[in-house]
Amino acid sequence: MHINPCWLRVRTYDMLTVAESFAKNHASDVFSMEMWGGATFDVTLRFLKEDPWRRLEDLRKAIPNILFQMLLRGSMQ
């Protein structure tokens, strides 16, 4: 399976374009949205030159009715 790298670097502006509509039309269909995890922080800063904390704030304003979650990895030793 091939994943187009363009989809891995979606700008906050583009997310916000659909965020309010998604929240309005699909809130009853989803429990939560994964907003963070893997390389999200790195990609936002290094490649998109955006503030990852601002991204979360802006998306929370646009999607107030759906829970946000994050993928957290670690090792147990």
C-alpha positions in Angstrom: 0.0 0.0 0.0 1.4 3.4 -1.0 0.5 6.5 1.0 1.0 9.8 -0.8 3.3 12.0 1.3 1.1 15.1 0.6 -1.6 13.6 2.9 0.9 13.4 5.7 1.5 17.2 5.7 -1.9 18.7 5.8 -1.9 22.4 6.7 -3.9 23.7 9.6 -5.6 26.1 7.2 -6.9 23.2 5.1 -8.1 21.3 8.2 -10.0 24.4 9.4 -11.7 24.6 6.0 -13.6 21.4 6.7 -13.6 21.3 10.5 -16.8 23.2 11.4 -18.8 21.3 8.7 -17.4 18.0 10.0 -18.3 18.8 13.6 -21.8 19.9 12.6 -22.5 16.9 10.3 -20.6 14.0 11.8 -20.5 14.5 15.6 -23.0 11.7 16.2 -21.0 9.3 14.0 -17.6 9.5 15.9 -16.6 9.2 19.5 -13.3 11.1 19.1 -10.8 12.4 16.6 -7.1 11.5 16.8 -5.3 14.9 16.6 -1.8 14.1 17.7 0.6 11.2 17.5 3.5 9.8 15.6 5.3 12.6 13.7 2.5 15.2 14.0 4.5 17.6 16.1 7.7 17.3 14.0 5.8 17.7 10.7 3.9 20.7 11.9 7.1 22.5 13.0 9.7 21.4 10.6 7.9 21.0 7.3 4.8 23.2 7.6 6.4 25.9 9.7 3.3 26.1 11.9 2.8 26.2 15.6 1.4 22.8 16.7 -0.1 24.3 19.9 -2.0 26.9 17.9 -3.2 24.2 15.6 -4.8 22.4 18.5 -6.3 25.6 19.9 -7.8 26.5 16.5 -9.2 23.1 15.8 -10.7 22.9 19.3 -12.6 26.2 18.6 -13.8 24.8 15.3 -14.7 21.4 16.7 -16.0 21.9 20.2 -18.4 19.0 20.3 -16.0 16.0 19.5 -13.4 14.7 21.9 -9.8 14.9 20.8 -7.3 12.1 21.5 -3.7 11.4 20.9 -1.5 8.4 20.1 1.1 7.9 22.8 3.8 5.4 22.5 6.4 4.4 25.0 8.3 1.4 26.4 7.7 -0.3 29.7 11.0 -1.3 31.3 
